[in-house]
Amino acid sequence: MKESTQNIIYKWTLRANYIYIFLAGAGLVSFGLDTLIEPGKLTDREELNYLMGFGSILFGFIIIIIGFYRKNEVEKYILQQKL
């Protein structure tokens, strides 16, 4: 296998890490919004549904912010290594 092909595979393997983090955060935000739109879906207690909805939206946004931080680190590493 050529070195350029190995570099491309390595770059996208590194990028898959933060793409996975973005997808996890987006999934949590989506779950939270779905819980807030249809509050009777999970439990019969309305307060618990709202708490779970807001909690997962907040946690999802925190994970997305972590994903942006990880993206910056990975892209900086790729530029430093000249891959």
Secondary structure as UniProt FT lines:
FT   HELIX           3..37
FT   TURN            39..40
FT   HELIX           46..81
//
